[in-house]
Amino acid sequence: MLDDQERKLLRVLYNFFARHRRMPGWRELSAITYRSIDELIHTLTVLENKRYIYWDNKEDLETLIMIDGWERETRRPRTPTPRSEDASYWTQY
């Protein structure tokens, strides 16, 4: 499970790439997120350790590869949907 800062950065990266077809530079990412470069490096390292991104060259954001663009959902128990066996829908309308 991601904390708020990690989830927001992941969504910013995903949306930026979807719109511009490239990863942002350090200045752009810092301006968009209002975070310092040190904070961004720390958060990106956490995202890499949790395997949401692959980041080969730590000095260049353009080498960053998105694995998942959003938080992976935990398994939730499914609630059964009630089935209507009667034909009232078809006969009333």
MARTI-37809 format. One record per residue (C-alpha): residue number from 1; x, y, z. Coordinates in steps of 0.25 Angstrom, whole numbers, plus 5000, padded with zeros to 4 digits. Example, Ala and Ser with C-alpha at 12.3 -4.5 7.8 and 13.67 -1.06 7.14 Angstrom:
BEGIN
k_X_Y_Z
1_5049_4982_5031
2_5055_4996_5029
This chain:
BEGIN
k_X_Y_Z
1_5000_5000_5000
2_5005_5014_4996
3_5005_5026_5005
4_4999_5039_5000
5_5012_5045_4995
6_5016_5032_4987
7_5002_5031_4981
8_5002_5045_4977
9_5016_5045_4970
10_5012_5032_4963
11_4999_5038_4957
12_5007_5051_4953
13_5017_5043_4946
14_5007_5034_4939
15_4998_5046_4935
16_5010_5054_4930
17_5015_5043_4921
18_5001_5041_4916
19_5000_5055_4912
20_5014_5058_4907
21_5019_5045_4903
22_5032_5047_4911
23_5036_5047_4926
24_5037_5061_4932
25_5051_5067_4936
26_5055_5070_4950
27_5051_5084_4949
28_5038_5081_4943
29_5035_5070_4953
30_5039_5079_4965
31_5030_5090_4960
32_5018_5081_4958
33_5019_5074_4971
34_5025_5086_4980
35_5035_5076_4985
36_5050_5077_4986
37_5059_5068_4977
38_5064_5061_4990
39_5049_5058_4994
40_5046_5053_4980
41_5058_5044_4979
42_5054_5038_4992
43_5040_5035_4988
44_5044_5030_4974
45_5054_5020_4981
46_5042_5015_4990
47_5034_5014_4977
48_5045_5006_4971
49_5046_4997_4983
50_5031_4994_4982
51_5033_4991_4967
52_5024_5002_4962
53_5035_5008_4954
54_5048_5003_4948
55_5059_5014_4949
56_5072_5010_4943
57_5080_5023_4942
58_5077_5030_4956
59_5082_5043_4950
60_5073_5044_4938
61_5057_5044_4939
62_5056_5040_4925
63_5061_5026_4927
64_5049_5024_4937
65_5040_5013_4932
66_5026_5012_4938
67_5022_4998_4942
68_5008_5001_4949
69_5002_5015_4947
70_4993_5014_4959
71_4993_5007_4972
72_4991_4992_4972
73_4978_4989_4979
74_4977_4979_4991
75_4968_4968_4990
76_4955_4971_4995
77_4944_4961_4998
78_4933_4962_4987
79_4919_4965_4991
80_4909_4956_4984
81_4900_4963_4975
82_4885_4960_4977
83_4879_4952_4966
84_4865_4955_4962
85_4858_4942_4958
86_4844_4949_4955
87_4840_4955_4942
88_4834_4967_4948
89_4845_4976_4940
90_4840_4971_4927
91_4825_4971_4930
92_4824_4985_4937
93_4832_4993_4926
